Structure formats: structure tokens, C-alpha cells
């Protein structure tokens, strides 16, 4: 069935093809195909009350405001470690953001970067190291409080999840790539720990990650992240191309990508939250939901 706003987007598609092809029949066929594609492959959004529990957690020390510790709270303890999760809970966080990575044999562990160089005393790509090798690394080596937490190791995803459940912390899983592995690993954890359905969200900049996750388990709350102008500019705002024509072309692609994130991918994946958007169902709630849930380092 059509959702609120779908008729507007379909009308835009129809008009674009009318102007482009000068054929009402062709434009109608393309628009109908576009609509059927969305209907056949879209995932429904999770229930409002479930998403609300994940997006608006509160705790005794939060004064009603969600406090999410970025990378587990990397300022107060080594990032993406068990001790960071404990410190986040002790400091009054309602949730933690955790980064997902995979070892050579495919074991899910907490790691933000592709390599272990920045956060441990080891070197090399995480994907080339086996779990036994990763276990030997000191995850405190580069941290300002390394003497206080010396010997802390890189945890597996399951160990981190169990620690979060123990402290009743909501989890923001940040998945950067490897959609199939991530969906399989997270899907297994949701089945093993059903409490995650109402206390966690899977986030990614990659639409494929979110689609695969919803495909593996449609009951999981998800968020599609997006950085505007990412095709035409680097993170610091510097143009990716010195050619004026190429820069303009990349800018056009940025606009198309932005539209796709907010309308096509939003509907296709059944996303619960994203940049500048929340589910259309939420607009009818008495409680106000922030469209972007920030993560902070205390």
C-alpha cells in the first residue's frame, strides 16, 4: 500500500520521465515498475513502541535525556573495551555505541579501524589476524589512562553485548562494511538475547548493511547514517576533484544520493531513524523524538 508521501515521489518520477521521454505510456510504465519494486522488496518498519524504547532510553543519572557513550566512552577508558562499557554505566550513560569488526576467521570483535595500530600495541589489518592473535593485544597501549587499565583486551562482540545487558545499557551497533558477516553475527545475537530487540539498534552508512540486517531479521531496529556531500567533498570539506565540471557532476550525484537516502532507501529498508528523518509514524506521538541520536565522549 502507498505510505504517506509516496504519491508525491511517484509523481516526481512520472514527471521526470514525461519530460525526458515525451511519452506518457513510457513514463507510466517506469513509474509503475518503480512502485512495484518498492512494494515487493521493502521491509516494514518496526512497531513504534519498540523503536521508542531503543531511541529514547533513560536512566537515573540522565535526567530523562539519552546519553550514548561513543565507542563505549573512549575518553574515560580505552575505546571499544569491556572496561569502557563499565565506566560508561558508572558515569550514567543510558547506552553505548560499539564498532563491529571481524578477525581472519570471521569472529566478530569490537574494533573501529581496519587495522589494530591506533588502539593496541599490535600492527596490521584486523582481517589478517586470527582471534588468538587479537586476544594477545593490549587495548590500552595508546590510551591516556593506559596505566589504570593496563592489560585490557579486545573483546568479542558477544562479550561486549553480555556486559551491556548486565548493566542495562542500550547498544548502538555501528557497522561499516561486510554486510553478510555482520547480519549473520548480529542476527545470531538477537536470537540468543531477545532483550536486544528493545534495547539496541544497528546503524551504518552502507544501505546494503541495513538491508541485509532487515533481511536476516525484520524485527531489528535500524538506522541509516548519511553525510551530505560525501561524493564531492572529503570529510573536512575539501573538494575531491580540482576539475570544476567533475566537482559539479559529483555535486549532482550527491543530491541524488541524498534524495535516495531520505526517500527510496528509507522506504525500501524500513528504517526507523536517519539524518533529518524519523519514521512518519512518530510524528503522531506525544513524546518528541530526536531525528538524530548523538553519541558523545565524556
Buried (B, 14 or more C-beta within 10 A) or exposed (E): EEBEEBEEBBEEBBEEBBEEEEEEEEBEEBBEEBBEEBEEEBBEBBEBEBBBBBBBBEBEEBEEEBBBBBBBBBBBBBBBBBBBBBBBBEBBBBBBBBBBBBBBEEBBBBBBBEBBBEBBBBEEEBEEBEBEBBBEBBBBBBBEBBEEBEEBBBBBBBBBBBBBBEBEBBBBBBBBBBBEBBBBBBBBBBEEBEEBBBBBBBBBBBBBBBBBBBBBBEEBBBBBBBEBBBBBBEEEEEBBBEEEEEBEBBBEEBEEBBEBBBBBBBBBBBBBBBBEBBBEBBEEBEEEBEEEBEBEEB
